[in-house]
Amino acid sequence: MPKLNRNQPTRSQSSYLADFPKRACIFFLICYISSGVVFAYVKSPVVDEVGHFAAGLLHWSQGEFRYYCVNPPLQRLAATLPVCFLNPEINLPDRDIAISERPEFSVGLDFIREYRQDCFKYFFIGRLMSLLLNSIGIILVMLWANRLFGSDSAILAGSLWVFSPMLVAHGSIIGPDVFSACVFLGFAMACDQWIQRKGLQSCILMGLLLGLASSTKSTLIPLALGVQAAVVLSSGRGDLMRTAGQLLISITASVSILWLVYFGEGMGTKLCELELSSSLFVNWISRLIGESGLGCLPSALPPDLLHGIDFQKQEFETPSFPDSYLLGTWKRGGWYTYYIVAWLVKTPVPTLLLTAVGAVQILLNLLSRSPPIEESRKHEHASGPALLSSSQAVLLIGPVLLTFLLVSSQTGFNRHLRYLVPCYPFLFLIASSVISKYRATTSRRLVCCAMVFLQAFAFFLSAPNWMSYFNLAAGGSKNGPEVLLGSNLDWGQDIYGIERWKKACKVTDPIFVLVQSDYHPTWLGIDCYSPKLGKGRGIAGPITSYETAFPKGWYLISVNYVYSNGSSQRDWLGSQFREEVPAYTIGNTIHAFFVDSAAIARINGVSNARSDE
C-alpha cells in the first residue's frame, strides 16, 4: 500500500496553490497596506465613519445592536475590538432616543468633541484593523484567478485591486463596504467549491461564508441568495434531494453565524412582537404571518437585523428624499443610469478596458463552446480549465449584474458609488481572464503590463487623495465636481489638511470654514470660525450688505456646497462662490477663497445676475 504524503496538496488545494505567485501576492499586500496606512494617517474621519466607530464601541460595551442597525455589525465589531483594549470613555445615549434619530452619530460626535486631537489614535487603530481585514481580499482574488485562469491572471487581478483608488480609500476607513466585498468573494469561491464537489464540508463552508456576508452588509443577503440560486440552476439537476438537503444545512449554518455575530441578542423574540413599519413588512410579511397564525413562532433572524432592513426600506419609501446630482444637474429623485456613469468616471481607464475585453471574451466562450469544455478539461493542468463552465461564468458575471440591478433600481435618490464595491473583485476577475494561460500571448502580456503600469502611475499621481479620484475620461479629479458630489468626492476626509495648508501658506487672516462634516474642525485643534447663519441668509442674521455676509478673510468651502443647489442656508452660502476661482484647493475637496472688497463686489454682481434671471 503506497504511503500517504501528508505534505502533498490535495486536488482541491493544488488547483488554487499550484503555480500561485506567492512573491507577487506578498508584494501586493505590502503595497496595499502601505497605501492604506498613508490614507488612514493623513485623512480625517469621514461622515459615516463617526457613527460606525461609536456603534462598534457601544456593541462591545453594552452588548446592544440597535445602534447603526441599518448595517449588520460584523465589520465594526472587528475594527473597534483593539480600540476597546485602550478603554476609551464613551457617553451612553439616552434610552428614550428613537433609533430613527441615529443616536450613534451623536455619541461619535461627543467622543470627538471630548477627546479632540487625541481621538486620532483611536480612529487610526480602528482603521488599521479594517485595513488588515480588507487585505484578505487580495489573497482571495488572486487565489481564485489562479485557479480559473492561471498565474498571470492572478497577478493582473491582484494589481487591479492594489491600484484601485476606490478600494484603497474605502478599505482604509471604518466601514463595511470593502470588507463586504471580501466576504462576498469568499462566498462565491465556496459556491464554486461546492459545485465541483458537492460535499458536506464545502456545503458548510458555503453556509458559514453566507452568514459572514449577511453579518457585514444587509444588501448582501439578497445578492448572495440570488447568486446561490443561479448557481444551483446552472449546475444541472443532479440529485435534487441531496442538493436540497445540503442547501438547508448551508442556510442553517449561515443563520447560526448571524446569531453568533449578534451575540444571540433577541433570540426567542416572537414574530408578532417585532415592531416593523415599512410596506415590505406591513403589507406582505405581517399579513402573511397574521393569516397563517405563525406570529407565535420565534424569529429565525436577529430582530435588530430585521429592524435595520425595515428602517432602511422605510427611508426609501418616504417622499422627503434629498436631491440627486449627476453631470452638473440637480434632480428630485434619481437616475437608473447613475451608478453606471459613476463607475465609468471613477474607475481607472485601464480597469475599464480590461473588464470590457474580459467580459466579451467570457460571453463569446459561453456562446461558442468551441472547443467543448469536456475536451478542454482533458488538457487541464496546473491552475485551471481553458474555458469556464456555465456555473463558474454565473459566479463571475452574476454578482456584477445583480449588484448593478439592485442599486440602480433604488431611484428615490442617488448618492454613493460605494454601494457597488461588493462587485469590484468580480470585475477584477473578469478583467484578469484577458491573459488566461490558455489564451495569453506575448503581445497580450505586454499590453496588460502597460495597462497596469498606467493605472499604477495614475494611482500614485493622485495619492493620497484616492477617495476623490476621477479618471482622465472624466477630466480628472479637478473636474470631479462637474460630474459627481457627495461621498464620491468629499466625505469630510480632508479636514486634517486644513492645518497643513494653514502652516504651509503661513495664513494669518481669519479662516471661515464650511466643510462636509458633522464635527467642527476646531474640535481637532484647528483655529478657524464657522459662518453663523441666522434665520436670514448671512452671518449672524439677515443680509444687509455683502460686507456683513462675508467678513474679510479666508473661506474654506467644501465643493459639495460650492456646487450645491442652494436649497439650505449652508448650500446658499457655498453656492455664492460658484463663479469664483479658488486660490488653493485642499485635497481636491475644499476650495480656499480669499474674500476682500473686490471679491465681495464680484460675488454681489453674480448674485444680482442670478436674481435677475
Secondary structure as UniProt FT lines:
FT   TURN            6..7
FT   HELIX           11..17
FT   TURN            18..19
FT   HELIX           22..42
FT   HELIX           47..62
FT   TURN            67..70
FT   HELIX           74..84
FT   TURN            85..86
FT   TURN            95..96
FT   HELIX           99..101
FT   HELIX           103..115
FT   HELIX           116..118
FT   HELIX           119..134
FT   HELIX           136..149
FT   HELIX           151..162
FT   HELIX           165..170
FT   TURN            171..172
FT   HELIX           177..197
FT   HELIX           200..214
FT   TURN            215..216
FT   TURN            218..219
FT   HELIX           220..234
FT   HELIX           240..261
FT   TURN            262..268
FT   HELIX           271..273
FT   HELIX           280..285
FT   HELIX           286..292
FT   TURN            295..296
FT   HELIX           303..317
FT   STRAND          324..326
FT   TURN            327..328
FT   STRAND          329..331
FT   TURN            336..337
FT   HELIX           338..346
FT   HELIX           349..368
FT   HELIX           373..378
FT   TURN            382..383
FT   HELIX           390..408
FT   HELIX           417..423
FT   HELIX           424..432
FT   HELIX           433..435
FT   TURN            437..439
FT   HELIX           442..461
FT   TURN            462..464
FT   TURN            467..468
FT   HELIX           472..474
FT   HELIX           477..482
FT   HELIX           486..488
FT   TURN            493..494
FT   HELIX           496..505
FT   STRAND          511..514
FT   HELIX           521..524
FT   HELIX           546..549
FT   STRAND          553..558
FT   HELIX           559..562
FT   HELIX           569..575
FT   TURN            576..579
FT   STRAND          584..586
FT   TURN            587..589
FT   STRAND          590..595
FT   HELIX           597..612
//
